[in-house]
Each structure stands twice: as structure tokens, then as C-alpha cells.
Amino acid sequence: MAAADSSGGDKYRSHLAGDGEKNTVWRHGAPPTFDTVNSLFESERTQEWPAGSLEETVQNAIKTWEMELSHKARLQDFKSVSPGLFRLSVNGGRPLTGEETLAVGSYNALLASPILPGAGAYDAAAETFESSHDLFRAAFPRGFAWEVIRVYSGPPVITFKFRHWGHMDGPYKGHAPTGDKVEFYGVAVLKVDEQLRAEDVEVYYDPGELLGDLLKGPLLVPSVEKDAARQLGERLGEVATLSASGADSQAQSCPFLASGKREV
């Protein structure tokens, strides 16, 4: 399943290069590179699975699927899923078809929770495929790494535990970077066909583990508003000073104004 690409692609992701991809339509015009996130993965992973093991096979399969979902513009170019059968559900929610998942993107699919918008954490309905990726790319400039922690069962129904992590070196929704490691754990059930292509994926995790850490940084917007208010106060003070000096000048030139009397 999703073995290493022998035609010059990424060592953890298949179907990036070679004759099989000569007609692939890439979302950004060319195949992506993963050097930055691979470096994070290799330096901070908790498990290093033996080559050819079930754990490594599952790990590379999911990395390949995520790559295709994020970077291939057409479902027909996907090699990691079973055409017409693929479904993705998160925390028991409504399963999305392959077309629906491709349209909204992985972040919107994984964060489509009704309670998150009210908390100001994330609103999948307000984010596009592009904006959602930009949001997390900005928060995690060193990448958002992923690893398999444990595999509980093999094909055709693969059940496994995973870890997802990154370093918040950038802002998130107006919150300042903390520089902290942000991570969460989850489990997934992956049903595959005889060619080991994904037919059905169920993911279970607590989005609060991810978003709670991203919201820890102080808000940047209030400081901007405070500065704007300060500048407005200074300008109003200048206006008041000018008005007062103007009134004094008028009073000196007009005795009625100086004495407080009105001419009738």
C-alpha cells in the first residue's frame, strides 16, 4: 500500500512522480515538495517503524492520501482511493464522498463541528479549501507532521492510532504565535479494497486538543484597537487645544465674548 515512489518522488508518499502522473492536474501547477515537514517528522517522531512493516505501510498510505487530497485537483488522478466508493466521516458525522472531500479540503472536513464556530475556534462553513490551508500553513510554518502510533488490525479493515503535531510559530485567527508544540491524538478505521485503496475512512479525535492550543496566544487585534484609540485620543486632544486657543483669541478681540455677555 502506497510504497515509496521509485521514480524520484517523496520517500514517504507515492504517486508524486513518474509515468503514472504525467497527466495529473496539480492544484498549484506542479507536484509539491515535503522537505520541511519531513524534517520535522524525522526529528520529532516517537516511532520509527521497520521498513516494510504494517505500521510503515499504513503511515505512508495516509501520507499519500493526504498529499493527493491537498495537491491533486481531480479525483480521477487519485491512486490511493477506490473510485466511486470512497467516504470520509469524522467523529460519527455524515460521511463525505470523495468529490465532497476534495471540494472542501481536509481541514474543513476534519473541523466541521457545530460547536467550533461559536467558540471562535474555527468555522468550516466560512472557510474555503484555499483559506483553510493558508490558515494552518501560517500557524505551522515548519509543517504539520503526522505519524502512526500503533496499528491494531490489518487489511481489509485497518484500525490505528495516530499523532498530529506542529509548532505554533505563526499566528492563528488573530492570536499571536506561542512557539509551543501543538499536538493531538486520534484513532481511525480504514477499510480498503483488494488493491489496498481506501474505500471508507472513519476518524475520531478531539478538535479541542488542537484548537485550544492555537487560541492560547494573546489576541493581536485588541492591541491594534488600543493603539488606534490612543491615536484618536491624541488627535481629539490636539483639536481641543486648537479650539481652546481659538476661543481665547476671539475673546481678546471681542469684549462681549470675554465678559460672557451677548449682544441683543
Secondary structure, DSSP 8 states (H G I E B T S, - for coil): -----TTS--SS--SSSSGGGTT--BTTSS----HHHHHHHHHH-S----TT-HHHHHHHHHHHHHHHHHHBS-GGG-SSB-TTT-EEEETT---EEHHHHHHH-HHHHHT--TTTTTTTS--GGG--HHHHHHHHHHH-TT--EEEEEEEEE-TTEEEEEEEEEEE--S-BTTB-----EEEEEEEEEEEE-TT--EEEEEEEE-HHHHHHHHT-S-BSHHHHHHHHHHHHHHHHHHHHHHHHHHHHHHHHH-HHHHHT----
